[in-house]
Amino acid sequence: MPVEIDARIKEVIQRTYNVKSFRLEISDWLDFKAGQFLQAMLQGDPKLKRYLSISSSPTEKCYIEFTKKLTQSDFSKALDNLKAGDKVNIKYPFGKFILDESAPKVAFLSGGIGITPVRSICKYAVDKNTGVDIALVYSNRSIRDVVFKDDFSAMCKSYPFLRVAHVLCEAEQGFKCTVGQINSGVVKNEIPDYQERKFYLCGPPQMVEAMRKILAEELGLNSEKIVTENFQGY
Ligand SMILES: Cc1cc2nc3c(=O)[nH]c(=O)nc-3n(C[C@H](O)[C@H](O)[C@H](O)COP(=O)(O)OP(=O)(O)OC[C@H]3O[C@@H](n4cnc5c(N)ncnc54)[C@H](O)[C@@H]3O)c2cc1C
């Protein structure tokens, strides 16, 4: 059952030019599964309410973190002004975008801010050393938009079963990536054993639908092997 609590901000982390993470101190720890989301309400105002994936892992016990792309909305502006000690009302956990621990091999296709639950799941797998084989294809407009870049590099170093392939619309000198967008060719190239994997897709609804079509219609994957999370609102 989801629980509602008033939490205090412990730390705010600037991730990219328009993405910030907010770490909340949780006095009464409520367990959640990596990949789940919460509802955050600011200033006690029901108009300032959004669903946000939890970007921390349940193994990171000192806090719960969410990570928001800051837009021009009233919610984003109010969030952007928050600092350590400020209050946020949260309700959690929600959602079924969670790792199927019976699947030995999984793949994530993610775009932009859609990386937040993926970061949670990967961190969980790394910290627990689950042995699950993870292939992530992460697409962004440019290198400036890549969230958790160093975090993923560190995870790849400490967990040999995690591979991350970047896809950027704009090439970046010295940065290994495919230039363009995720398509069936990119999936085949970056994940040659794609038929053996369960796929998790996360991002704006249009992107998720495009990815689902590529997997189901072009690559012939069964719908039971595809799990999606739509970030409604983008
Ligand atoms: C399960 C889930 C997890 C998400 N996780 C993240 C995350 O980790 N990081 C992140 O940045 N964003 C996440 N989002 C998207 C987030 O909830 C906001 O919709 C988005 O950030 C845009 O809000 P805004 O205030 O910036 O812009 P706004 O301009 O206020 O929002 C854009 C429009 O979308 C509408 N809208 C907002 N939420 C919804 C909704 N749930 N369903 C339908 N319409 C809606 C608003 O009313 C508005 O018209 C998630 C969404 C969902 C459903």
The ligand as a MOL file (V3000), in Angstrom:
LIG
                    3D

  0  0  0     0  0            999 V3000
M  V30 BEGIN CTAB
M  V30 COUNTS 53 58 0 0 0
M  V30 BEGIN ATOM
M  V30 1 C 5.1910 6.9720 -13.9700 0
M  V30 2 C 5.8190 8.3090 -14.3170 0
M  V30 3 C 7.1260 8.5430 -13.9430 0
M  V30 4 C 7.7310 9.7680 -14.2660 0
M  V30 5 N 9.0300 9.9880 -13.8920 0
M  V30 6 C 9.6230 11.1550 -14.1940 0
M  V30 7 C 10.9630 11.4110 -13.7940 0
M  V30 8 O 11.6340 10.5780 -13.1650 0
M  V30 9 N 11.5020 12.6040 -14.1150 0
M  V30 10 C 10.7950 13.5650 -14.8140 0
M  V30 11 O 11.3550 14.6460 -15.0870 0
M  V30 12 N 9.5230 13.3390 -15.2010 0
M  V30 13 C 8.9190 12.1830 -14.9080 0
M  V30 14 N 7.6110 11.9620 -15.2760 0
M  V30 15 C 6.8770 13.0370 -15.9850 0
M  V30 16 C 6.3610 14.0490 -14.9640 0
M  V30 17 O 5.3530 13.4780 -14.1470 0
M  V30 18 C 5.7570 15.2860 -15.6400 0
M  V30 19 O 4.6320 14.9250 -16.3880 0
M  V30 20 C 6.7210 15.9580 -16.5530 0
M  V30 21 O 7.9050 16.1720 -15.8140 0
M  V30 22 C 6.1740 17.2710 -17.0970 0
M  V30 23 O 5.8020 18.0870 -16.0240 0
M  V30 24 P 6.1860 19.6100 -15.9460 0
M  V30 25 O 5.6560 20.1260 -14.6750 0
M  V30 26 O 7.6520 19.8020 -16.1910 0
M  V30 27 O 5.5180 20.2320 -17.2280 0
M  V30 28 P 3.9820 20.6520 -17.4640 0
M  V30 29 O 4.0320 21.5510 -18.6410 0
M  V30 30 O 3.2680 21.1140 -16.2620 0
M  V30 31 O 3.3540 19.2870 -17.8160 0
M  V30 32 C 3.0840 18.9650 -19.1170 0
M  V30 33 C 1.6230 18.6060 -19.2820 0
M  V30 34 O 1.4140 17.2560 -18.9060 0
M  V30 35 C 0.3190 17.1450 -18.0150 0
M  V30 36 N 0.6160 16.0330 -17.1300 0
M  V30 37 C 1.4460 16.0210 -16.0880 0
M  V30 38 N 1.4490 14.7920 -15.5030 0
M  V30 39 C 0.6000 14.0280 -16.2470 0
M  V30 40 C 0.1590 12.6830 -16.1580 0
M  V30 41 N 0.5990 11.8400 -15.1960 0
M  V30 42 N -0.7070 12.2250 -17.0840 0
M  V30 43 C -1.1670 13.0300 -18.0630 0
M  V30 44 N -0.7910 14.3230 -18.1950 0
M  V30 45 C 0.0650 14.8180 -17.2880 0
M  V30 46 C 0.2350 18.4590 -17.3190 0
M  V30 47 O -1.0760 18.6760 -16.8220 0
M  V30 48 C 0.6240 19.4280 -18.4470 0
M  V30 49 O -0.4870 19.7000 -19.2660 0
M  V30 50 C 6.9870 10.7550 -14.9700 0
M  V30 51 C 5.6520 10.5110 -15.3230 0
M  V30 52 C 5.0830 9.3110 -14.9980 0
M  V30 53 C 3.6330 9.0750 -15.3870 0
M  V30 END ATOM
M  V30 BEGIN BOND
M  V30 1 1 1 2
M  V30 2 1 2 3
M  V30 3 2 2 52
M  V30 4 2 3 4
M  V30 5 1 4 5
M  V30 6 1 4 50
M  V30 7 2 5 6
M  V30 8 1 6 7
M  V30 9 1 6 13
M  V30 10 2 7 8
M  V30 11 1 7 9
M  V30 12 1 9 10
M  V30 13 2 10 11
M  V30 14 1 10 12
M  V30 15 2 12 13
M  V30 16 1 13 14
M  V30 17 1 14 15
M  V30 18 1 14 50
M  V30 19 1 15 16
M  V30 20 1 16 17
M  V30 21 1 16 18
M  V30 22 1 18 19
M  V30 23 1 18 20
M  V30 24 1 20 21
M  V30 25 1 20 22
M  V30 26 1 22 23
M  V30 27 1 23 24
M  V30 28 2 24 25
M  V30 29 1 24 26
M  V30 30 1 24 27
M  V30 31 1 27 28
M  V30 32 2 28 29
M  V30 33 1 28 30
M  V30 34 1 28 31
M  V30 35 1 31 32
M  V30 36 1 32 33
M  V30 37 1 33 34
M  V30 38 1 33 48
M  V30 39 1 34 35
M  V30 40 1 35 36
M  V30 41 1 35 46
M  V30 42 1 36 37
M  V30 43 1 36 45
M  V30 44 2 37 38
M  V30 45 1 38 39
M  V30 46 1 39 40
M  V30 47 2 39 45
M  V30 48 1 40 41
M  V30 49 2 40 42
M  V30 50 1 42 43
M  V30 51 2 43 44
M  V30 52 1 44 45
M  V30 53 1 46 47
M  V30 54 1 46 48
M  V30 55 1 48 49
M  V30 56 2 50 51
M  V30 57 1 51 52
M  V30 58 1 52 53
M  V30 END BOND
M  V30 END CTAB
M  END
